[in-house]
Amino acid sequence: MKEPEKKAFELGVRYLSYRNRSAKEIKDYLRKKEFDEKALEKAVQKMQYYGYQNDETYVKEIIRQKGEVAGKGNKMIKNFLLDKGVDEELIEKGLNEHYPRDLEMEVALRQTFKFFKSKEKLPLNQIKSKLSQRLASRGYSFEIIKVCLDELSNSPEVQKTMKEQEEPHFEKALNEAVKAREKGKKKYKNDHQVYGKVYETLMRKGFEREMIQRVMEQLKE
């Protein structure tokens, strides 16, 4: 191996010693060190020959780290790997083998109920709205998010918790409604507009329709 290729190889191996990297990451790193294309290509080929670097192994490791461990969704993992220059076909193969839909769903559901536990004092609709945003931001598909929301709504444990929170939620909703009514009276001339604003405010804050109806009746007494 010629001297530039040897230096590129040694530098590339050292770069890999900190953590696993894609072939593109190594090439980009060596370009910044001003190695020419021939030297860096030869260096990466040698790293792959000796088993120091392998994009298939890299994909498997990233999927494990960002999927099961960090709780990211399929889309986020795929975008991360594409950004690292990994071949799309290799990514799809890795996801199918190491992070199939049933496993991704299991990970998403674990996060769903963990998230509910941390937000259980909020109205269920507000929890679901926040959960939907969280799962989407972590790379889960609309289909998986919908299943998670349905599982949350139908969970006996969730229903039991929400029943226990009914009176605190009512007091909170009533307090919000009183504040919204006072604001409305300063802005609108008739009660229809005022109470329309109150209803809209409570809906926006995630209270259930039955709860809002109960509050509206109390407010008008």
C-alpha positions as CSV (number, residue, x, y, z in Angstrom):
1,M,0.0,0.0,0.0
2,K,1.3,3.4,-1.0
3,E,2.2,6.0,1.7
4,P,-1.0,8.2,1.3
5,E,-3.2,5.1,1.3
6,K,-1.4,3.7,4.4
7,K,-1.9,7.0,6.3
8,A,-5.5,7.2,5.2
9,F,-6.1,3.7,6.4
10,E,-4.5,4.3,9.8
11,L,-6.4,7.5,10.3
12,G,-9.6,5.8,9.3
13,V,-9.1,2.9,11.7
14,R,-8.4,5.4,14.5
15,Y,-11.6,7.3,13.6
16,L,-13.6,4.1,13.8
17,S,-12.1,3.3,17.2
18,Y,-14.4,5.9,18.9
19,R,-17.6,4.4,17.5
20,N,-18.9,2.6,14.5
21,R,-19.4,4.6,11.3
22,S,-20.7,4.3,7.8
23,A,-18.4,4.1,4.8
24,K,-19.5,7.6,3.7
25,E,-18.7,9.1,7.1
26,I,-15.2,7.7,6.9
27,K,-14.7,9.0,3.4
28,D,-16.0,12.4,4.3
29,Y,-13.6,12.5,7.3
30,L,-10.6,11.6,5.2
31,R,-11.6,14.2,2.5
32,K,-11.4,16.8,5.2
33,K,-7.9,15.6,6.0
34,E,-7.1,16.3,2.3
35,F,-6.6,12.8,1.1
36,D,-7.3,12.3,-2.6
37,E,-10.2,10.1,-3.8
38,K,-8.0,7.2,-4.8
39,A,-6.2,7.0,-1.4
40,L,-9.4,7.2,0.7
41,E,-11.2,4.7,-1.5
42,K,-8.3,2.2,-1.1
43,A,-8.2,2.9,2.6
44,V,-11.9,2.2,3.1
45,Q,-11.8,-1.0,0.9
46,K,-8.9,-2.3,3.1
47,M,-10.9,-1.5,6.3
48,Q,-13.8,-3.4,4.9
49,Y,-11.6,-6.3,3.8
50,Y,-10.2,-6.7,7.4
51,G,-13.7,-6.3,8.8
52,Y,-13.1,-3.0,10.5
53,Q,-16.0,-1.4,8.6
54,N,-19.2,-2.9,7.3
55,D,-22.3,-0.9,6.4
56,E,-24.6,-3.9,7.0
57,T,-23.2,-4.3,10.6
58,Y,-23.5,-0.5,11.0
59,V,-27.1,-0.6,10.0
60,K,-27.9,-3.4,12.5
61,E,-26.2,-1.5,15.3
62,I,-28.0,1.8,14.6
63,I,-31.3,0.1,14.4
64,R,-30.8,-1.5,17.8
65,Q,-29.6,1.7,19.4
66,K,-32.2,4.0,18.0
67,G,-35.1,1.5,17.8
68,E,-35.4,-0.8,20.9
69,V,-33.1,1.2,23.1
70,A,-34.0,4.9,22.3
71,G,-37.5,4.2,21.1
72,K,-37.3,5.9,17.7
73,G,-39.6,5.0,14.9
74,N,-38.8,3.4,11.5
75,K,-38.9,6.7,9.6
76,M,-36.5,8.5,11.9
77,I,-34.0,5.6,11.8
78,K,-34.2,5.4,8.0
79,N,-33.7,9.2,7.6
80,F,-30.7,9.0,10.0
81,L,-29.1,6.2,8.0
82,L,-29.8,7.9,4.6
83,D,-28.1,11.0,6.0
84,K,-25.0,8.9,6.8
85,G,-24.9,7.8,3.2
86,V,-26.1,4.2,3.6
87,D,-27.7,2.5,0.6
88,E,-31.5,2.6,0.9
89,E,-31.9,-1.0,-0.1
90,L,-29.5,-2.0,2.7
91,I,-31.5,0.1,5.2
92,E,-34.8,-1.4,4.2
93,K,-33.3,-4.9,4.5
94,G,-32.0,-4.1,7.9
95,L,-35.3,-2.7,9.2
96,N,-37.2,-5.7,7.9
97,E,-34.9,-8.1,9.6
98,H,-34.1,-6.2,12.9
99,Y,-37.0,-3.8,13.4
100,P,-40.1,-5.3,11.8
101,R,-43.5,-3.6,12.3
102,D,-44.6,-5.8,15.2
103,L,-41.5,-4.9,17.2
104,E,-41.8,-1.2,16.2
105,M,-45.4,-1.4,17.4
106,E,-44.4,-3.0,20.7
107,V,-41.8,-0.2,21.3
108,A,-44.4,2.5,20.4
109,L,-47.0,1.0,22.8
110,R,-44.5,0.9,25.7
111,Q,-43.8,4.6,25.2
112,T,-47.6,5.2,24.9
113,F,-48.4,3.9,28.4
114,K,-45.3,5.3,29.9
115,F,-46.2,8.7,28.5
116,F,-49.8,8.4,29.8
117,K,-48.4,7.7,33.4
118,S,-46.5,10.9,33.2
119,K,-49.5,13.0,32.1
120,E,-52.4,11.2,33.7
121,K,-53.6,14.3,35.5
122,L,-54.4,15.9,32.2
123,P,-57.7,15.4,30.2
124,L,-57.5,12.3,28.0
125,N,-57.9,14.3,24.7
126,Q,-55.0,16.5,25.7
127,I,-52.9,13.5,26.6
128,K,-53.7,12.0,23.2
129,S,-52.9,15.2,21.3
130,K,-49.5,15.5,23.1
131,L,-48.8,11.8,22.6
132,S,-49.6,12.0,18.9
133,Q,-47.1,14.9,18.5
134,R,-44.5,13.0,20.5
135,L,-44.7,9.8,18.5
136,A,-44.7,11.7,15.2
137,S,-41.6,13.6,16.2
138,R,-39.9,10.3,17.0
139,G,-40.5,8.9,13.5
140,Y,-43.6,6.7,13.9
141,S,-46.1,6.4,11.0
142,F,-49.7,7.6,11.1
143,E,-50.9,4.0,11.2
144,I,-48.8,3.1,14.3
145,I,-49.8,6.4,16.0
146,K,-53.5,5.6,15.4
147,V,-53.2,2.1,16.9
148,C,-51.4,3.6,20.0
149,L,-54.2,6.2,20.5
150,D,-56.9,3.5,20.1
151,E,-55.1,1.2,22.6
152,L,-54.9,4.1,25.0
153,S,-58.6,5.0,24.7
154,N,-59.7,1.3,25.1
155,S,-57.4,0.5,28.0
156,P,-59.3,-0.5,31.2
157,E,-56.5,0.9,33.3
158,V,-56.6,4.2,31.5
159,Q,-60.4,4.4,31.8
160,K,-60.2,3.6,35.5
161,T,-57.6,6.4,36.0
162,M,-59.7,8.9,34.0
163,K,-62.7,8.0,36.1
164,E,-60.7,8.7,39.3
165,Q,-59.6,12.1,37.8
166,E,-63.2,13.1,36.8
167,E,-63.9,15.5,39.6
168,P,-60.4,17.2,39.6
169,H,-60.9,17.5,35.8
170,F,-64.3,19.0,36.3
171,E,-63.0,21.6,38.7
172,K,-60.2,22.5,36.4
173,A,-62.6,22.8,33.4
174,L,-65.0,24.9,35.4
175,N,-62.2,27.3,36.4
176,E,-61.0,27.6,32.7
177,A,-64.6,28.1,31.7
178,V,-65.1,31.0,34.2
179,K,-62.0,32.7,32.9
180,A,-63.0,32.3,29.3
181,R,-66.5,33.6,30.1
182,E,-65.1,36.8,31.7
183,K,-62.8,37.4,28.7
184,G,-65.7,36.7,26.3
185,K,-68.0,39.2,28.1
186,K,-65.4,42.0,27.5
187,K,-65.2,41.1,23.8
188,Y,-68.7,40.0,22.8
189,K,-72.1,41.6,23.2
190,N,-74.4,38.6,23.4
191,D,-74.3,35.4,25.5
192,H,-74.4,33.1,22.4
193,Q,-71.0,34.4,21.3
194,V,-69.6,34.4,24.9
195,Y,-70.6,30.7,25.6
196,G,-69.5,29.7,22.1
197,K,-66.0,31.1,23.0
198,V,-66.1,29.2,26.3
199,Y,-67.0,25.9,24.5
200,E,-64.2,26.5,22.0
201,T,-61.7,27.1,24.7
202,L,-62.5,23.9,26.6
203,M,-62.4,21.9,23.4
204,R,-59.0,23.4,22.6
205,K,-57.7,22.4,26.1
206,G,-58.6,18.8,25.5
207,F,-61.6,18.3,27.8
208,E,-64.1,15.5,26.8
209,R,-67.4,16.6,25.2
210,E,-69.4,15.2,28.1
211,M,-67.3,17.1,30.6
212,I,-67.7,20.3,28.6
213,Q,-71.5,19.9,28.5
214,R,-71.6,19.4,32.3
215,V,-69.5,22.5,32.8
216,M,-71.6,24.6,30.4
217,E,-74.7,23.5,32.3
218,Q,-73.1,24.5,35.6
219,L,-71.9,27.8,34.2
220,K,-75.4,28.8,33.0
221,E,-77.2,28.0,36.3
